[in-house]
Amino acid sequence: MEAFEGFLWGILQEAGKMKFEFSPYIAIQVGEHAKAVDFYKRVLGMDFVDERGTDAYLNKDGINFVFENNPEGIGSVFFEFKTDNLAEAKETLLAEGCEITQEYNEHSIMFSDPFGMNFHVWEEGAFPDNP
């Protein structure tokens, strides 16, 4: 864990003006979206917040979860960061040995850090309809 914390602190220090903040969501990719949402509501007592396209937003004890329908990523759980400049964030991440694993659009990417952890980064303000 120390190596991971050191890595993140290094990115934040190196970035200087670059701002990375944890987003308010933990993302979970599931293959059977409707069944998964029903399970988490019924069994774990999560509260339904909203649904947009293939994403369902739930909340439990003040923690936000977004369930993404992605059969290829079943079981993937990742934290998200938000930044005010995704292009600059990508440059910083690549310079620090990260790999961009997926580009959803010009405002949203997935990356793998040098230790194999996967994260989502999105540009703040690009998705104003997020609950």
N, C-alpha and C positions, 0 to 999 in steps of 0.2 A: 504494500500500500504506500510505503514511503516513496518508492520510485515513481508511482503514479502521481502522487501529490506533488513531487518535485518536478515532474514533467509538466503538469498543468501550471504550476507556479512559474516555471521557466518560460512557458508560452506567454503568460500574462506579463512577466517582466520584460521579455524580449520585445513584445508587441508595443510596449510603451503606450502610445496613443490608441492602440487597438483595444477595443473593449469586448470582452467575452463575459457574458453573464449566464447563469443557469436559467433556462426557460422554466415556466411553471408546470411543465409536463414531463411525465415519464411515459415513453411510448412502448407499446407491446404489440408485436405483430402476430396475428392469428390467421388460421386457415379457414375456419368456419365462423365467420364474423357474428352472425345472429346468435348462434349457440353460445359463443364465448361471452357476448354481452349479457345474454340471459343468465349464464352461470355466475358471472361476477356480480350481477345485481342480486340474484336470488340467494346464492350461497354465501358470498362474502359481504353482502349488504352494501355494495357500492350504489351511489346515487347517480341516476342518469342525468346528464346535463344537456347534451345536444348531440346531434348526428349530422354530419356533412359528408355527402358522397359516401365513400367507403370508410370513413373515420367516425368512431363513436367516442364521445367525451364523457367520462365518468369521474366521480369524486368520492374519496373515502377519507374521512377524518382530516379534511383540509388539503389532501394531496390529490393533484389532478393526474388523471391517466387518459391517454388517447389510445384506443384500440384500432389498429390499422389492419384492414383485410389484405393480407399478403401471403398467399400459400407458399411462396418460395422462401419467405423469411420466418416461417413458423418457429416460435420459441425465442425469437430475437427480442431482447429487452434493452433499451438504451436510453440514456439521458440526452437531453437536448440543451444546446447553448443558443443564445441569441446574440447578435452583434449588430452594430449600426452600419457596417460596411462589409458585405460578404466578399467582395473582390479582394479587399485587403486581408480579410481573415484567411482566405484560401492561400494567398501568398505566404502569410505567416506560418500556416500549418504545413505547407509543402517545404518551406525552408527549415522547419523543425523535424523533418523526417516522416511526416504523416502522408498517407495515401488517400486521395479523393476516390471513394469507392462508388459513389453514385451522385449524379447531378440531376436533381428533379427539375429545376429551372434556374434562372439567374438569381433567385433569392433563397435557394434551399439546396443543401448538399449533405451527404453522408461522408464521414471520413473514418479511417482506421488510424489509431495512434501507433507509435513505434512498438507498443507492447501488445498489440492485437485487439485493443478495446475499440468498439464502434460507437460513434456519436453522430448526432444530427446537429447541424448548424443552420440557422435561418436568420434572415435579415429582419430586424425589428421594423415594424410598420408595413412590411410587405403583405401581411395577411391580417388585415384589420378585422375580419369577421371571426377570428378565433375566439371561442368562448372564454 
